[in-house]
Amino acid sequence: MNKLHSSMNALRAKLQESLTEENHTEENSIIEVVDDNKIMLNLRVHKEASAVKHSIQNSKETDIEPDENDSRAVKQQNNEFEKQPSFHNTKNCDKELLEEMRRLLELKYQEMPEIFDYQDYQMMLHDDWHITRFLLRCRCEPNRTIKFIESYAKFRKQTQVSEISLTDFPAETFKVNSIFMYAPDRVGNSTIYIRLKNFKRVSLIKDLSKKFALKLTLLADQANDGRGVALVFDLTGAGLDNMDLEMTYWFLRAFKSYCPKGLSYIIVYNLSWYFRAPLKLILSWMSASNRQLLRFANGNEIQDYIAIDNLPDYLGGTCKIDYCAAPEGCKPIKELIKGENTFNFTQEQVREFEELLRSNEISIERSGRSMNESILLDGQRVFAR
């Protein structure tokens, strides 16, 4: 438990330190691009953390109504808080609101074209849901929404996640098997699995891990036309050494900001008693409405959310998709390091990858079906069934 207390105290220290920083506005609460050793914690997180007074055993799921003064937000309330939510039936904002939002967007693009990904900008202009999700994230307030979009566009541009291809990542990234996309759930949400036991806190490859997680998030979001992703946080066989609270915070905030109204729900699978304390801290980083997206499952209970023929084999499923398979054209890191590569790998990173694979008892030579037979590969539609 000493490691847990030490990690939690470090997070609290960062919270206190960030209180002294200037210019904490609501708009500044959007996730920022940070280095490996620092996370920008903000005022909204402080307020939410202070509001969490009960342990996970006493927490209850209650519907949170939108601001009573915002009639448009009330009209947009839908099935987000059902047992297994998705955004497939969420209605777009009304035509007048969409037109006003696009007018502001065009003005912002004329003012700051360099911050936008052009393809993403075009989607906002022509796809009603793509702009609606940002409006819903900001309570249907156009001025607030355009500030959010500006921060979102800068984040997308700085991370270069749109320019990175899955084949730019070394094959070992997939073999490690700590995070992967998989078959959809029972209501059509894309799924992302995080296997905590395969995650190791390795500072040399943390930036790569972040970019990989972002890329999978983008692809999972695109696979479902932005209508919902289910996140399976699998704690089976994991210990406290596998838990990285800073990485968890970063990923949750990135998901919230990078895919607004895109996270349908989170399954916390096989929660052990020794993870309840860090989970309580994680809950304090989430808004009341986002905490309602949590679902807890043990053993076969996960089949209530995902059909057995869409579950991976290690969860008792019969799906034949190889969750360790790298896309065709993906090279081992030892080959990438010989020439130019997107991430400028070093020999130290090569050694870290090799050690990580050994610790997870995964062979680099493991054979399997190519991912692009059934998994989304750089924006292409995948599941025909």
C-alpha positions in Angstrom: 0.0 0.0 0.0 3.0 2.3 0.4 3.3 2.6 -3.3 -0.3 3.5 -3.6 -0.2 6.2 -0.9 3.0 7.6 -2.5 1.4 7.8 -5.9 -1.8 9.4 -4.6 0.2 12.0 -2.5 2.2 12.9 -5.6 -1.1 13.6 -7.5 -2.4 15.7 -4.6 0.8 17.7 -4.6 0.4 18.4 -8.3 -3.2 19.6 -7.6 -2.0 22.0 -4.9 0.8 23.2 -7.1 -1.5 23.9 -10.0 -3.8 26.0 -7.8 -1.1 28.7 -7.8 -0.9 29.0 -11.6 -2.5 31.9 -13.2 -5.1 32.2 -16.0 -7.3 29.3 -15.0 -10.4 29.9 -16.9 -13.2 27.5 -17.9 -11.9 27.5 -21.5 -8.4 26.6 -20.2 -9.7 23.4 -18.7 -9.4 21.7 -22.1 -6.7 19.1 -22.2 -3.3 20.5 -23.1 -0.3 18.9 -24.8 2.2 18.2 -22.0 5.5 16.5 -21.5 6.0 13.0 -20.1 6.5 14.2 -16.5 3.7 16.8 -16.0 -0.1 16.9 -16.3 -1.9 20.2 -16.3 -4.5 19.8 -13.6 -7.1 22.6 -13.6 -9.7 24.4 -11.6 -12.5 22.2 -12.8 -10.7 19.1 -11.6 -10.2 20.8 -8.2 -13.9 21.5 -7.9 -15.0 18.1 -8.9 -12.4 16.4 -6.6 -13.7 18.4 -3.6 -17.3 17.3 -4.4 -16.5 13.6 -4.1 -17.1 12.7 -0.5 -18.1 9.0 -0.6 -16.4 5.8 -1.5 -17.3 3.8 -4.6 -19.4 1.4 -2.4 -21.7 4.3 -1.5 -21.9 6.0 -4.9 -25.2 5.8 -6.7 -26.2 6.5 -10.3 -28.7 9.3 -10.5 -29.7 11.3 -13.5 -28.1 14.7 -13.8 -30.3 17.2 -15.5 -28.8 19.9 -17.7 -28.9 23.5 -16.6 -32.5 24.5 -16.1 -31.8 27.8 -17.7 -30.6 26.2 -20.9 -33.8 25.0 -22.7 -31.9 23.9 -25.7 -29.7 21.6 -23.7 -32.8 20.1 -22.0 -34.3 19.4 -25.4 -31.1 17.6 -26.4 -31.2 15.2 -23.4 -31.5 11.6 -24.6 -30.6 8.1 -23.6 -27.1 8.9 -22.4 -27.7 7.5 -18.9 -29.4 4.3 -19.8 -27.8 1.0 -18.8 -26.0 0.7 -22.1 -26.0 4.1 -23.8 -24.9 5.1 -27.2 -25.4 8.2 -29.3 -27.0 6.5 -32.3 -30.4 8.1 -31.5 -29.2 11.4 -30.3 -30.8 14.2 -32.3 -28.8 16.9 -34.0 -29.2 20.5 -32.8 -31.8 22.6 -34.5 -31.0 24.2 -37.9 -30.7 27.8 -36.7 -28.2 26.8 -34.0 -26.1 24.8 -36.5 -26.0 27.7 -38.9 -24.9 30.1 -36.2 -22.2 27.7 -35.1 -20.9 27.3 -38.6 -20.9 31.0 -39.1 -18.6 31.4 -36.0 -16.5 28.4 -37.2 -15.9 30.0 -40.6 -14.9 33.3 -39.0 -12.5 31.4 -36.7 -11.0 29.5 -39.7 -10.4 32.8 -41.5 -8.7 34.2 -38.5 -6.6 31.1 -37.6 -6.5 28.6 -40.5 -3.2 27.2 -39.4 -4.6 25.6 -36.2 -7.2 23.5 -38.1 -7.0 20.1 -39.7 -8.7 20.9 -43.0 -10.6 17.5 -43.3 -11.9 18.0 -39.8 -13.0 21.5 -40.5 -14.9 20.4 -43.6 -16.7 17.7 -41.6 -17.9 20.4 -39.2 -19.2 22.4 -42.1 -21.1 19.5 -43.7 -21.8 16.9 -41.1 -24.5 17.9 -38.6 -23.5 15.5 -35.9 -19.9 16.4 -36.1 -20.8 20.0 -35.0 -23.7 19.0 -32.8 -21.4 16.9 -30.5 -19.3 20.0 -29.8 -22.5 22.1 -29.1 -23.8 19.4 -26.7 -20.5 19.3 -24.9 -20.8 23.1 -24.3 -24.4 23.2 -23.3 -25.4 24.4 -26.8 -23.8 27.8 -26.3 -22.1 28.9 -29.6 -19.6 31.3 -28.1 -18.4 28.8 -25.5 -18.4 26.1 -28.2 -16.1 28.0 -30.6 -13.6 28.4 -27.8 -13.7 24.7 -27.2 -13.3 24.0 -30.9 -10.2 26.3 -31.0 -8.6 24.4 -28.1 -9.6 21.1 -29.7 -8.1 22.1 -33.1 -4.8 23.1 -31.5 -4.6 19.9 -29.6 -5.3 17.8 -32.7 -2.7 19.8 -34.7 0.0 19.7 -32.0 -0.3 15.9 -31.6 -0.4 15.3 -35.4 -2.7 12.4 -34.7 -4.4 12.8 -38.1 -1.1 12.6 -40.0 0.2 9.5 -38.1 -0.7 6.1 -39.5 -1.0 2.9 -37.6 1.8 1.5 -39.7 4.1 4.2 -38.3 4.0 2.5 -34.9 6.4 -0.4 -34.3 4.9 -3.9 -34.4 5.7 -4.3 -30.8 3.2 -1.6 -29.9 0.5 -4.1 -30.9 2.2 -7.1 -29.5 2.4 -5.6 -26.0 -1.4 -5.8 -26.1 -2.1 -3.2 -23.4 -4.7 -1.3 -25.5 -6.5 -2.3 -28.7 -9.7 -1.9 -30.7 -12.1 -4.8 -31.0 -15.6 -5.9 -32.1 -18.6 -3.7 -31.3 -20.8 -4.1 -28.3 -24.5 -5.1 -28.2 -25.8 -1.7 -29.3 -23.2 -0.9 -31.9 -20.6 1.1 -30.0 -17.0 0.7 -31.1 -14.9 -0.8 -28.3 -11.4 -0.1 -26.9 -9.9 -2.5 -24.4 -7.2 -1.5 -21.9 -5.5 -4.6 -20.2 -3.9 -3.0 -17.2 -1.8 -6.1 -16.4 0.1 -5.6 -19.7 0.8 -2.0 -19.0 4.2 -1.0 -17.5 5.2 2.5 -16.4 8.1 3.1 -18.9 9.0 6.8 -19.2 11.0 6.3 -22.4 8.0 5.2 -24.4 5.2 7.1 -22.6 4.9 9.7 -25.3 4.6 6.9 -27.9 1.9 5.2 -25.7 -0.1 8.5 -25.6 0.0 8.9 -29.4 -1.0 5.3 -29.9 -3.9 5.7 -27.5 -5.0 8.9 -29.3 -4.8 7.2 -32.7 -6.9 4.3 -31.6 -9.4 6.7 -30.0 -9.7 8.6 -33.3 -10.1 5.4 -35.3 -12.7 3.9 -32.9 -14.6 7.2 -33.1 -14.5 7.2 -36.9 -15.6 3.5 -37.1 -18.9 4.5 -35.5 -19.3 7.8 -37.2 -18.7 9.6 -33.9 -21.8 7.9 -32.4 -20.1 6.2 -29.4 -17.2 4.3 -28.1 -17.3 1.8 -25.1 -14.1 1.6 -23.1 -13.4 -1.7 -21.3 -10.9 -1.1 -18.4 -9.8 -4.6 -17.6 -8.1 -5.0 -14.2 -7.8 -8.8 -14.3 -4.5 -9.9 -13.0 -3.2 -6.4 -12.6 -1.3 -5.0 -9.6 -0.5 -1.6 -8.2 2.7 -1.6 -10.2 0.6 -1.5 -13.4 -1.4 1.6 -12.3 -0.2 4.9 -13.7 -2.5 7.6 -12.3 -1.1 10.4 -14.4 -1.5 8.4 -17.6 -5.1 7.5 -16.6 -5.9 11.2 -15.9 -4.4 12.2 -19.2 -6.3 9.6 -21.2 -9.7 10.4 -19.6 -9.2 14.1 -20.2 -8.0 13.5 -23.8 -11.0 11.3 -24.5 -13.4 13.9 -23.1 -11.8 16.8 -25.1 -10.8 15.0 -28.3 -14.0 13.1 -28.8 -16.8 15.2 -27.2 -20.0 13.2 -26.7 -18.1 10.2 -28.0 -17.5 8.1 -24.8 -20.7 6.0 -24.4 -19.7 4.3 -21.2 -16.8 2.7 -19.3 -16.8 -0.9 -18.1 -14.6 -1.4 -15.0 -13.9 -5.1 -15.2 -12.9 -7.3 -12.3 -12.3 -4.5 -9.8 -10.1 -5.8 -6.9 -10.4 -4.3 -3.4 -6.9 -2.8 -3.6 -7.9 -0.7 -6.6 -10.8 1.0 -4.9 -8.7 3.7 -3.4 -7.1 4.8 -6.7 -10.5 4.5 -8.3 -12.0 6.9 -5.8 -9.3 9.4 -6.8 -10.0 8.8 -10.5 -13.7 9.4 -9.9 -12.8 12.8 -8.5 -11.4 13.8 -11.9 -14.7 13.0 -13.6 -17.8 15.2 -13.7 -21.0 13.9 -12.1 -22.5 13.1 -15.6 -19.3 11.3 -16.6 -19.3 9.2 -13.4 -22.7 8.0 -14.5 -21.1 6.4 -17.5 -19.3 3.9 -15.3 -20.4 0.3 -15.3 -18.9 -2.4 -13.1 -18.8 -6.1 -14.2 -17.1 -9.3 -13.0 -16.7 -12.5 -14.9 -19.5 -13.3 -17.4 -21.4 -10.1 -16.5 -19.5 -8.4 -19.3 -21.7 -10.4 -21.7 -24.6 -8.1 -20.7 -22.8 -5.4 -22.7 -20.8 -7.3 -25.3 -22.0 -10.5 -27.0 -19.8 -13.6 -26.5 -19.1 -13.8 -30.3 -17.6 -10.2 -30.1 -15.6 -10.8 -27.0 -11.8 -11.7 -27.1 -10.9 -15.2 -26.0 -9.2 -14.3 -22.8 -12.6 -12.9 -21.6 -14.4 -16.2 -22.5 -15.4 -14.9 -26.0 -15.4 -16.7 -29.3 -14.4 -13.8 -31.6 -11.5 -14.8 -33.9 -10.0 -11.4 -34.4 -6.3 -11.4 -33.3 -6.0 -8.5 -30.9 -2.2 -8.7 -31.0 -1.9 -8.6 -34.8 -0.1 -5.6 -36.2 -1.4 -4.1 -39.5 0.2 -5.1 -42.8 3.3 -3.0 -43.4 4.0 -2.5 -39.7 7.7 -3.0 -39.0 9.5 -4.1 -35.8 11.3 -1.3 -34.0 14.7 -2.7 -34.8 13.9 -2.2 -38.5 12.4 1.2 -38.0 15.5 2.5 -36.2 17.7 1.7 -39.2 16.1 4.5 -41.2 13.9 7.6 -40.9 10.8 7.0 -38.8 8.0 9.2 -37.4 9.1 8.9 -33.8 12.9 9.0 -34.0 13.4 5.9 -31.9 16.5 5.4 -29.8 18.4 2.3 -28.8 17.2 2.8 -25.3 13.6 2.7 -26.5 14.3 -0.5 -28.4 15.6 -2.1 -25.2 12.5 -0.9 -23.2 10.2 -2.5 -25.8 12.1 -5.8 -25.7 11.9 -5.8 -21.9 8.2 -5.0 -21.9 7.5 -7.8 -24.3 9.5 -10.3 -22.2 7.7 -9.2 -19.0 4.3 -9.8 -20.7 5.5 -13.1 -22.1 4.5 -12.2 -25.7 6.6 -13.3 -28.6 7.4 -10.8 -31.3 7.1 -13.6 -33.8 3.5 -14.5 -32.8 1.5 -15.1 -35.9 -2.1 -14.2 -36.5 -4.6 -12.7 -38.9 -3.8 -9.3 -40.3 -5.7 -6.6 -38.4 -6.9 -4.9 -41.6 -9.1 -7.9 -42.4 -11.6 -6.9 -39.6 -10.3 -4.0 -37.6 -10.5 -0.3 -38.7 -7.3 0.7 -40.4 -6.7 4.4 -40.8 -10.4 5.3 -41.3 -11.7 2.4 -43.4 -15.0 0.7 -42.4 -14.4 -2.7 -40.8 -17.2 -4.9 -39.5 -19.5 -6.0 -42.3 -21.7 -8.0 -40.0 
